[in-house]
Amino acid sequence: MYRFPEVACRRVVLSLLILVAFTSVPARSQETYPNRPVRVLAPYGAGGVADTTVRILVQKLSEKLGQQFVIENRPGAGGIIAAKAGASAPPDGYTLTMTGNGMTISKSLFKSLPYDVLRDFQPISVMAWLDLLITTKAGGPLRTVQDIVAAAKASPGKLNFGTIAPGSTQHLSAELFRLTGDLKVTMVTFRTTPELVTALLRGDVDVGFDYLAGFRAALSDKQLIAVASTGEKRSASTPGVPTVRESGMPDYVVTSWNAVSAPAGIPDPIVRLLSREINAALKLPDVQEKALQFGLEARGTTPEEMRERMVADVAKWAAVIEKAGLERQ
């Protein structure tokens, strides 16, 4: 029987050891992740509902994973600044980006973007879901969805719908309401929610679309009433408020969401680790309680479920933008 020379054998063994050593480096680095601070890019200023959501979460991740998860607020340009930085960051798990349904809207709202939300980001998990509220001035004639529809049908173009920021989820939720009910109304947009609330209280607009956090004070003071919420089911934050679906528009559903994403190409073991830890943190009682105070439902997803939601929302809002005749920016 032929036997390899001893020198040749040693060379083969050495080559194999070198190969194993080099191929095991990524695995070891993934096993020790994270071994340094992780930054989380937030496309909003500090103090808002979305910013509060991610701060609750990163505190728990820091405690569980033994490294600081540090939020970098990068507001501006409708979230494009933060998203661009997040999409172009190294796909090593040390730069994450707070994403949401606003980015699925932007894909159809803008003529061009420096990233593609479906191609350049790896979904990790949704953090929170939040429905909008449809409100009217207390003491007025519009107390139900049926009242709003009837008034719009009786006097086409007379009723005013108030929202913030053209192209925002709030604005498009109002446009979808108009389209679903086949209504002719006047859309009025404001820069901020406080401006919208003031206009509602003055009677400058008849119906407002925004989140609970923005309406809470006026609702608590009984200056506004919540006509309906926009989700698939009644919100745990406002259980006494019916949904639009149960109020005569079964095809109308709008649920906003905030999530965590990473640059495309991040190793799958890191994706799975982060998704698992995020989902575990969101189930903690104190996280659930804090989220509820802001009108949020803290509930995670798998990366696959999040991607499915992103794809569905891109298609949904593209159709609304087209049917509403909104000009691309």
C-alpha positions, 0 to 999 in steps of 0.5 A: 500500500502506498504511504504519503511521505511524512513531510507531505502529511504534515503539510496537509494537516497544517493546511487543514488547521489553517483553513479551520482557523480562518473559517471559524473566526466569523463563527466565534465573533458571532458567538461573542456578539455583542462584545462592544456597544451597539448604536441604534439610529432613530429617525426622530427627535428625543422625547416622542412616542417612537423615541420612547418606544426604542428607549424602553427596549434598548435598556432591556437589551443592554441589561440582558446582553451585557453591552450598551445599546446607545440611541443616536437621534437623527431626525430630519428629511422624513427619516431619510437621514437615519435610514441612509446611515443605517442602510450603509453601515457595516452589516456586523450587528453594531449599527441597528436602525429604528424603522417603521411603516413610514419607510414603507410609505416613503418607498412610493411617496418619494421619486428617489431614495438613497436606499431601498427599504426592502433590499437594503435592510434586514428585518429583525423584529417589530417593537410596537404596534399603534392604532390611530384615533379619529376624534371630533370636538366634544358636544358637536354632532359628529359622534360616530363614524356613521355621523361623519359619513352621513355629513360628508355625503349630505354636503360634499366637500364641506367637511374638513379632515385634519391631519399632520404632515402630508404623506405621513401615516396620519395623513394617509389614514385620512385619505384611506378613510375618504377613499373607503367611504367614497367621500368628498371632503377637504383635507387640511394638514398641519405641521404639528399635532398641537396645531391640529388639536387647536384647530379641532377645538376652534372648529377650524376642522371637523375630524382629526386623525392622529395617535392617542399620545397627541390627543390624550390631554384634550380627551382627558379634559373632555374637549375632544371625543374619540369617535373610532380607532383604526386597528383590526380590533379595539385597542387595549389603551382605549377599549371603550372606543369602537374600531372603524371596521365595526362602525360600518367600514369593514375594509378599513384598517390602519395600524402603524408599527415601529421596528428594529432593522439591520443592514442587509448582509448581517450574519443570520445568527446575530439576526436570530439572537437579536430577534429572540432577545427583543421578543423576550424583552417586549413580553416583560410586564413593566415593558407592557405597562409602559407601552400601554401608557403611550397607546402602544401594543408591545409585541414582537415578530420573527424576521420573516413576519416583519418582512411580510408586513413590510412587503404588504404595507409597501403595496397598500400605501402605494395604492392609496397614494396613487388613488388619492392622486398625491404628488410624489416628492 
